[in-house]
Each structure stands twice: as C-alpha cells, then as structure tokens.
C-alpha cells in the first residue's frame, strides 16, 4: 500500500497525463473520503466536469470493497488527456457480481451504476486480490 498521507496531486504535466493514489481503510467513511479525493483531484487536473460521473462510480466500488471484500484498499486515478481511469485494488479474490434488483430491493444496483456512469469497466486479478477499474471521460478514449 502507498501514500498513507494523501496529498493533492500536482497540476498536469506537459504530456497531459497524471496520477494520484491513496490508501483507504475498510470503514464506511471510506466512500465519502474517496468522493472528496476524486472531486479535489479532478478540479486540480481541470476536469471537474467528470466529477458527476466519477464520484458515484468511485462510491460504489469503494463501498463494495468495504462491504464485500472487508479489506483496506488503494484508490488510484490515472489521467490520460480528457479521460481518467479509476482503480480500486483490494485483497479479496472474489469478483463483483451483478445482482438483478427488483423495485423494492435496497441492494443490488451498484454495478449497474458503475456501468451507467463509466465508459467501460472491468476487473483484473492480482496475486493478492483484485483491481476493479473504470474509465470516465469526454469523447471516446484513445
């Protein structure tokens, strides 16, 4: 795990790429902290317009790591031009599974939200868990 004392990332370099990374504990408050970090980082990068799409996705993926993986996690953002790839790496090898949610269900819509607000998303295995990733941005990603 990295960056135990998160700092707002530096402005974008000339190559129009940037990265930010934070470790988050497996506590319910992690989702709120993740939303704030994403909003602040996007503002620093001049991409505040992506916040309305990225914050619900980050909230869902971080909440899944807290509830289902019960694991500390690393949240990272990778900017490439007008697109940002978000990643949440946790220590669980169990992949997220979409659940059909009826109109009266309280749970089961998280991955539908991730799919609706991101251009694409997926899961990559790691030797010590998995990484759930998603891409949000303006136009088509390169």
N, C-alpha and C positions, 0 to 999 in steps of 0.2 A: 504494500500500500504506500501511497505517496502523499505529499503535501498535507501534513497534519494541521498546518496553519494556513488556510487558503488566503490567497491574495488576489485582488482583481488583476486580470491579465493585462499585459502591456498592449498599447494600440497595435493595430495590424501593421505588419512589416510591408515592405515594397512588393513582395511576391504574393500578397493578398491571401496569405494563409496564416493561421494562428492556432494555438492550442491552449486549453485550460483543463485542469484536473484537480479533483478534490476527493478526499476520503470522507465517507459518511457512515455513522453508526446505524445499527439496525434498531432504530427507535421511530415511533410515529412522527416525531417532529422533523425527521429527515426529509420528508417530501416538501414541507414548507421551506426549509432551508435550501433545498435543491432548486425550487422555483425561483427564489430570490437570487441565488447564484447565477442561474441561467439568464434572468432578466438583466442583471447587472453586467454580465459578460457580453450579452448581445448589444446592450447600449454602448459599451466600450468599443465594440467592434463596428459600430454604426449599423447594426442590424436589428434595431428594436422592433421593426415590423414583423420579425419572425417570432416574437415572444408569444403572441396569441396562439400560435400553432405549437411551439416547442414546450411551453410550460405545462399544458395538460398531458402531453406525452411523457415528459420527464416525471411528472407527478405520479402517473400510473405505473411506470417502470420502476421507480424508486419504491413506491408502495408495495408492488409485487415482491421486490427483494426483501423488504421488511417483513411482510406477512407470510410469504410462501417460502422464501429461502432462509429467513431468520438469520441473516448474515450481514455483516458490515459490507460495504460496497465502495467501489470507486466510480465516480461520475466524471466523465470527460467529454469535452466538446472540441471538435476539430473543424475549423473554418476552412473552406475552400471557395473563394470568391463569394458569391451570394448564397451559398449553401452551407449548412452546418450539420455535421454528423455527430449525434449524441450517442454515448455508450454508457451502460451501467453494467459493471462487472461484479458478480457476487460469487460466493463459494459453493453454491448449490449446483449439482449436475442435473437437476430436474428442470426441464424446459417449460416455458409458459404454454398453456393450452387454452385456446379459446373455448368458452362455455356459451351455449345458447341461453340467453337470458329472456325470460318472459316479462311481460309488462309490470308485474308486481314484484319481481326479483330485486333484491338490494345489491347483489353482486353479479359479476359475470360480463360486464360491459367494458372492462379495462382494455383488453386487446383490440376491441372494436374501435375504441377511442384512439389507440395508438395507430391503427390502420387508417382511420379517417383523417387524422391531423398530420401524418407524415407522408412523404412522397413514396418511401419504401421503408421496410423494417425487417429485421430478422434476428436470428440467434446464432452465435458462434460458440463452439465448445472450447474450453480451456482445460488444461490439465488439473486445475484446482477449482473448477466451476464452469461458469458460462458468462458470455457477454451478450446482453440484449442491446441491439443498436437500431438507430433510426436516422433518417435524413429528412430535414426540412429545409426549404429554401424557395427562392423566387425563380421561376422558369424551370427548365429541365436541367438536372445535374449533368455535369460533364463527365 
